[in-house]
Amino acid sequence: MSNEKAKELALLTSFIIKEDVLGGTLFQTFDKAYELAHKFIDQYPLDTQWGIEIEYEDTIIDFLNQNK
């Protein structure tokens, strides 16, 4: 795994946990958040150009709500 992908996975996982949308214990939340971060990166590659119309954090939250 590249350093860039590992860094992105860590940032996504911490954001998902911070948003507290999964409703599990800390370990359940971490495991699920990490799994969802992988899925998010598969759908939105690291080179995705985030613009004004599509906000990065809003996209993550929408993605989480669709994949609970």
Backbone as JSON, one array per atom type, in Angstrom:
{
  "sequence": "MSNEKAKELALLTSFIIKEDVLGGTLFQTFDKAYELAHKFIDQYPLDTQWGIEIEYEDTIIDFLNQNK",
  "N": [[0.86, -1.18, 0.0], [0.57, 2.18, -0.85], [2.14, 5.09, 0.61], [0.58, 7.36, 0.37], [-2.02, 6.33, -0.01], [-2.32, 4.94, 2.41], [-2.21, 7.05, 4.21], [-4.51, 8.47, 3.42], [-6.48, 6.55, 4.0], [-6.22, 6.45, 6.8], [-6.95, 9.09, 7.49], [-9.61, 9.19, 6.5], [-10.76, 7.13, 8.03], [-10.5, 8.17, 10.64], [-12.09, 10.45, 10.38], [-14.61, 9.32, 9.88], [-15.05, 7.97, 12.3], [-15.06, 10.17, 14.03], [-17.36, 11.5, 13.17], [-19.29, 9.82, 14.15], [-21.39, 8.12, 13.12], [-21.91, 5.46, 12.97], [-22.61, 4.05, 15.25], [-21.59, 1.99, 17.07], [-19.54, 0.0, 19.34], [-16.27, 1.21, 20.33], [-14.25, -0.43, 19.12], [-15.77, -1.9, 17.24], [-16.71, 0.24, 15.74], [-14.27, 1.3, 14.75], [-13.34, -0.87, 13.14], [-15.43, -1.08, 11.25], [-15.41, 1.52, 10.22], [-12.87, 1.6, 9.03], [-13.19, -0.38, 7.08], [-15.22, 0.83, 5.52], [-13.83, 3.1, 4.71], [-11.97, 1.99, 2.96], [-13.75, 1.11, 0.93], [-14.75, 3.59, 0.15], [-12.49, 4.81, -0.99], [-12.14, 3.1, -3.13], [-14.35, 3.77, -4.67], [-14.05, 6.53, -4.99], [-11.3, 7.52, -6.27], [-7.9, 8.35, -5.21], [-6.96, 10.46, -6.73], [-9.14, 12.03, -7.27], [-10.69, 14.99, -8.24], [-11.76, 17.3, -6.18], [-14.3, 19.61, -6.18], [-16.0, 22.79, -5.87], [-18.72, 22.29, -6.09], [-19.11, 19.66, -5.23], [-18.63, 18.68, -2.11], [-16.03, 17.34, -0.16], [-16.25, 16.27, 2.56], [-19.06, 16.19, 2.86], [-19.65, 14.37, 0.86], [-18.46, 12.06, 1.88], [-20.07, 11.63, 4.16], [-22.59, 11.25, 2.96], [-21.98, 8.92, 1.52], [-21.47, 7.16, 3.67], [-24.01, 7.06, 4.87], [-25.39, 5.72, 2.9], [-24.22, 3.26, 2.97], [-24.52, 1.92, 5.39]],
  "CA": [[0.0, 0.0, 0.0], [1.37, 3.4, -0.92], [2.03, 6.01, 1.76], [-0.55, 8.27, 0.12], [-3.25, 5.59, 0.25], [-2.37, 4.67, 3.85], [-2.55, 8.33, 4.86], [-5.91, 8.76, 3.11], [-7.29, 5.61, 4.78], [-6.19, 6.89, 8.19], [-7.75, 10.31, 7.6], [-11.01, 8.82, 6.31], [-11.2, 6.35, 9.19], [-10.66, 9.07, 11.79], [-13.24, 11.31, 10.11], [-15.82, 8.51, 10.06], [-15.21, 7.76, 13.74], [-15.42, 11.47, 14.62], [-18.76, 11.81, 12.82], [-20.1, 8.95, 15.01], [-22.63, 7.74, 12.42], [-22.02, 4.02, 12.88], [-23.32, 3.6, 16.45], [-21.11, 0.76, 17.68], [-18.48, 0.2, 20.32], [-15.08, 1.81, 19.71], [-13.6, -1.38, 18.22], [-16.69, -2.15, 16.13], [-16.71, 1.45, 14.92], [-13.0, 1.38, 14.02], [-13.31, -1.88, 12.08], [-16.4, -0.7, 10.21], [-14.93, 2.77, 9.61], [-11.74, 1.25, 8.17], [-13.77, -1.08, 5.94], [-15.9, 1.81, 4.69], [-12.81, 3.97, 4.12], [-11.47, 1.25, 1.78], [-14.79, 1.17, -0.1], [-14.82, 4.97, -0.34], [-11.34, 5.05, -1.87], [-12.4, 2.36, -4.37], [-15.34, 4.52, -5.45], [-13.5, 7.86, -5.26], [-9.84, 7.36, -6.25], [-7.13, 9.4, -4.54], [-6.75, 11.61, -7.62], [-10.42, 12.72, -7.53], [-10.6, 16.44, -8.13], [-12.92, 17.78, -5.43], [-14.58, 21.0, -6.52], [-16.92, 23.53, -5.02], [-20.06, 21.69, -6.16], [-19.13, 18.43, -4.44], [-17.76, 18.83, -0.95], [-15.42, 16.09, 0.26], [-16.84, 15.75, 3.79], [-20.46, 15.87, 2.59], [-19.65, 13.15, 0.06], [-18.17, 10.96, 2.8], [-21.26, 11.4, 4.99], [-23.6, 10.64, 2.07], [-21.51, 7.56, 1.27], [-21.7, 6.38, 4.9], [-25.44, 6.85, 5.05], [-25.84, 4.74, 1.9], [-23.53, 1.98, 3.16], [-24.64, 1.45, 6.78]],
  "C": [[0.9, 1.23, 0.0], [1.17, 4.25, 0.33], [0.83, 6.93, 1.6], [-1.88, 7.58, 0.42], [-3.4, 5.31, 1.75], [-2.77, 5.92, 4.62], [-4.02, 8.67, 4.65], [-6.84, 7.83, 3.9], [-7.35, 6.03, 6.25], [-7.05, 8.13, 8.4], [-9.25, 10.02, 7.47], [-11.55, 8.07, 7.52], [-11.42, 7.25, 10.39], [-11.85, 10.01, 11.6], [-14.54, 10.56, 10.36], [-16.1, 8.29, 11.54], [-15.67, 9.05, 14.41], [-16.87, 11.82, 14.35], [-19.75, 10.95, 13.6], [-21.44, 8.58, 14.37], [-22.86, 6.23, 12.41], [-22.66, 3.38, 14.11], [-22.87, 2.28, 17.03], [-20.13, 1.06, 18.8], [-17.27, 0.77, 19.59], [-14.44, 0.84, 18.72], [-14.48, -1.72, 17.02], [-16.68, -0.96, 15.18], [-15.43, 1.56, 14.12], [-12.98, 0.39, 12.87], [-14.23, -1.51, 10.93], [-15.93, 0.56, 9.48], [-13.78, 2.47, 8.63], [-12.23, 0.53, 6.91], [-14.45, -0.1, 4.98], [-14.91, 2.77, 4.03], [-12.21, 3.3, 2.88], [-12.47, 1.33, 0.64], [-14.88, 2.56, -0.7], [-13.69, 5.26, -1.32], [-11.5, 4.28, -3.19], [-13.36, 3.14, -5.27], [-14.82, 5.9, -5.86], [-11.98, 7.77, -5.16], [-9.13, 8.58, -5.64], [-6.93, 10.63, -5.41], [-8.05, 12.33, -7.99], [-10.24, 14.21, -7.29], [-11.87, 16.96, -7.46], [-13.11, 19.26, -5.73], [-15.56, 21.62, -5.54], [-18.29, 22.84, -4.97], [-20.17, 20.42, -5.31], [-18.12, 18.59, -3.3], [-17.3, 17.45, -0.47], [-16.12, 15.5, 1.49], [-18.31, 15.38, 3.6], [-20.58, 14.57, 1.79], [-19.39, 11.94, 0.94], [-19.41, 10.62, 3.62], [-22.37, 10.76, 4.16], [-23.25, 9.17, 1.8], [-21.78, 6.66, 2.47], [-23.18, 6.07, 5.08], [-26.0, 5.82, 4.08], [-25.3, 3.35, 2.18], [-23.59, 1.46, 4.6], [-25.09, 0.02, 6.82]]
}
